[in-house]
Amino acid sequence: MDDFSDFLAGLPHPALLIGRDERILRANPAAEALFGAGLIGRPHAFLLRRPEPLAAIAAALRQRQTSAARLVIPGEGAEAVWQMTVWPVATGAACLLEDRTRAEQAEQMRRDFVANVSHELKTPLTALSGFIETLQGPARNDAAARDRFLGIMAREADRMNRLVRDLLHLSRVEAQERQRPETRVDLAGLARSVVATLRPMAENAGVTLETKGLDEAFVLRADADQMTQVLTNLIENAVKYGGAGGWVGIGLSREHGPRGPQARLTVEDRGEGIDVLHLPRLSERFYRVDGHRSREKGGTGLGLAIVKHIAQRHRGRLVIDSETGKGARFSILLPLD
């Protein structure tokens, strides 16, 4: 192996050397892992097969120009995006590929997030602007209309406040996600406290809250405020969207998980249930099964995303089981020390 081959082998990114005859002269182990073995001697066009990278290689071979191209490689479930830099060398052209998949996914998530937040704020802001204009004009002296419009404006302002609050909660949880809590908390005691707080709300909605397994202490490393938020979000959701069954159950149990003993915190209902098609996306930001119904009930579309990130911060996970007509069960699995 010559010095140049040693140099290519030491690169952490896939690298190729293409000869003037447009065949591959050298390929490092990272390139073979990406494209497969047996690359030497193969025409590069059979390997890349995309106009943009082929044009960049042609420019390096013929015009001796350095350029960059975007290479998309289909994969299982998702495409991989690579940034390919090509520059001329004495024997032909050298190519270095850098994986940009995660960076592009993060940028897409940022764009989606900004678009979703803008959409969520636009509706109440438009309503507020319209009612303010009406109150300043035609309804200036109409007491009945004024009272009705002010009530709607108050609800829309509350909706924006809830959205901003949940956005702040989500941002805070994500910032702390790599910092596992150190304090020890009795999860059963927290659950009893949250149930007692929410029982009047459930009774007003005609829903009975039933508990199981909360008499025994479940002590684990946790953030008490965040676990209170998890319980509050899950129980409120069960009452609002699954309360048609008139019953919501809150339970705690111990079980053996893949990494040792774990606690299972479960909130379940006997409502309409959720189609299995929606389950994989329920914890995405702003994802709603029924957007209109969720907004009517004061939902921001962020509650389950917050629950998921809190569970991940506690080295646990959120599991959702449901099918149409048979209610839903939301479980948080948390490791027990």
N, C-alpha and C positions, 0 to 999 in steps of 0.2 A: 504494500500500500504506500503511495507517494504522499508527499507533504500536503498536497491539495485535498486528497481523499481524507487524510487525517483531520484537516481543517473542517471539511464538510461534516465528518462524523461527529465532531465536537459541538456542532451547532444544535441548539435546543429546538429549532424550528425546522420543518421540512425544507430541503434545499436540493436543487437539481442543477446539473451542468448539461447544457444542450449544445451539440456540435453544429458546425456550419451546414452539415447535411440534414439538419433538423431532427437528428436522433439523439436520444439521451446517452450521454457519456458517463455521467456519475450521478449517484443518488445516495443521500445519507440514510441512516436507519429510520429517522423520523419520516422521510418521504416514503420509504417502503412500508412503514406502518400505515400511512395514509392511503397510498395508491395500490399497495400490494407488492409482492416480490417480483423479481425478474424484469426490472425496468430497463436495465442497460441494453442499448441497441434498439429499443422500441421508438417509433416516431412519436414525438411529443404531441402531435395533433390527435392521436388515438387516445391519449391520456387525458388531455384537458378538454377538448371538444367544445369550447365556448369561444365566441367571437372576440370578446374583449381580451382575455389572456393570450389568445393566439396572435392578435394584432400587436400586443406589447412585445411578444417574443420576436415577431417579424421585424419590428422597429429596431430591436437590439441587434438582430443578425444582419440586417440590410443597411439601416441608416446609422447604426452604432449609437442609438439613443437609449437613455435610461428612462423608464416609465413604470407606472404602477397600474394594476388592474384588479378588479373584483372577481373572485372565483367562487361560485356557488356549487357545492357538492351535495347531491341528494343523499339523505340518510334515513334511518329507521325513525319515523315519527316526526322528524324535523330536518331542515336543511342546515348544513354547516357553511359558514361564510368565511372566506379567507381573503386576506389582502396580499396580493402577489407583487413583489418588486422585482423587476428585470433590468439587468444592466449588461453591457457588452464586456466580454473578456477576450483574451487572445485566441482561445479555441472556439469561441462561439458566444453563448449567452448564459449567464448565471441567473437562477430564479430562487428567491427566498419567500416562503409563505408564512404569514402570521395569522393565527386564528382570531377572527373578529366576531365570532358567533355571539359570545356573551355580551360583548360591547354593543352590538347591534340590537340584541334582545333588550338590554337595559335602556337603550335609547328609545326603542319602540314602546317600552313600558312607560317611560317618562312622557312621551307624546300622548299615549292613551290616557295617562293619569291627568295631565293638564286638560285634555279634551273633556274627560268625564267631570272633573271639578267645574270647569267652565259651564258645562251643560247643566249640572246640578244647581249652580248658582244663578244661571240665566233665568230659569223659570220663576223663582220667587222674586228676583229683582225686577223682572218685567211686570209681574203682578203688582208689586209695590209702586212702581213708577206709574202704572195705569191708574191705580186707585188714588194716588196723590194728585195726579192731574185732574181726575174727576172731582175730588174734594175741593180742589182749588177753583174749579169751574162750575159745571152744572149742578153739583150736589153741595155747593157751598152752604146753602141755607136749608138743606134737607136733613133734619135731625135723624130720621129713621135710616136713611141711606148712609149717613155719616157713621152711625153706630155699627151698622152691618159691615161697612168697608173697613173700619178700624179693627173690628174683630178678625176679619180675614187677614189684614196686614200684620196683626200680632202673631197669627199662626204662621205666616210666611217668614216673619223675622225669627220666630222660634226654630223653624226648620233650618234656616241658615246658621243659627247658633249651634244647633245639634251637629250640623255638618262640619263646622269649624272645630267644634270640640272633638269630634271623632277623628278628624284629620290630625289634630294635635296629639291625641292618644296614640294613633297609629304611628306617627313620626317618632314619638317617644319610645314606643315599644321596639320599633325597628332599630333605633339607635342603641338600645340596651340588649339587643338580641344575643350578642356574644358574651354577655356578662351574666352568668348563672347566679341567681339569688343565693345568698349565704344564710339568711335568717331562717329559723325553723318555725313553721306555722302548722296549727291544727286545722286541716282542711275541713274536717267535719264541723268544727265550731264555726268556721266561716260560713259554711253552707247553711247551718241552722240560723245564723244571724240574717243572711240574705233572704232566706225563705220567710222568716218572720217579718222582714221589711216589705216584701212583695206580696204577702198574703192578702192584704186589703185590696190591692190592685187586681189580683186574680179573682177574688170574691165579687168585686164589682163587674167583672167580665163573665161571671157565672162559671168559673173554673175552680176546681178543687186541687190544691197542692198536696201531694202525698210524698212522704219521705221514707227512705229505707237505708239502713246502715249508717245513719248519722249519729248514733249513740256512742259508737266506739271512736276513740281518738285516731286520727290519721295524720301523724306528724311527718312533715317532709320539708325540704328546703324550698322556699317559695316566697314570692313577693305578695304580701297580704292584699295590698290595694289592687294589684293586677288580677289575682285570683277572685277577688270580690267582683271585679268587672266582668270576668269570664262567666261567673255564676249569674250575675245580673243580666248580661246580654242573652245567655241561653234560656233562662227562665222567662224573661220578657218576650223573647221571640216565640217560645212555645205557647205562651198564653195568647199572644196576638194572632199567630198564624196557625196554631194547632189547637186552639182552645175550643173549636167546634165540638170536640169530643167531650168537653166538660171536665177533663182530667189531665193533669201534668204530674209526672213522677220525677223525683230527684233522688238519686241513689249513689252510694259509695261502696266499693268492694275492693278486696285485695285479690290479686291473681299473679301468676308467674308469666312474665314476658320474656322476649328474646334476650334481654340484657339483665334479667333478674326480677326480683319482686317489683310490682308496680301497683299503683292505685288507679281504679277506673271510676271517674266521675261521670255520671250519666244523667241527662235530662231528656225525657221522652214524652210524647203526647199521643193522643188517639184521633188526631185531626185528619185532614184530607190527604196527608202524605205528599211526597215529592216524587215526580217522575225520575227514574234512574238516570235519564239522559242529562239531568241538571246536576247530579251529585258531584261530579268531578270539578265543577266550576263554582260551587256554592261559596267557597271561601275566597274567591277572587274579589278584588276591590270593585265595588259598584255593580257587581253581578246580581241580578234579581230574577227570580222565577216569574213574578208578576210585578212589573215596575209600578203600575198605577196603584195596585193594592198596597204595595210597600210604602209608597209616598203618602197615601191616605192615612196609614197607621203610624206615620212619623219616622219611617225607616230611612237611613242614609245610605244603605248598601255597603257599609263598612264594618258592621258589627262582627260578622264571622271572620273577616280578614283580621280584625284585632284579636279575636279569640285564637285564631291559628298561630299568629306571631307570638302571643303570650305563651301558648303551649310549647312552641319551639324554643323560646327563651328558657323554659323550665326543662328542656331536653325531653319534652313529651310530644304528643301529636294529637290532632283532632281527627276523629273518625265519625262519619255520617252514614247512617243506615236508614233507608226509607223506601217505600214504594207506594204508588198511588192507592188511596183508600185505606191504608193500613197505618197511618201515623208516621212519625219520624223519631229517630233516636240519635242524639248528639253525645258523643263520648270523648272525654279528655283522658288520655293515658299518660300518667306521670310516674317517673321512677321513684321508688322508695329506697332511702339509704339503708 
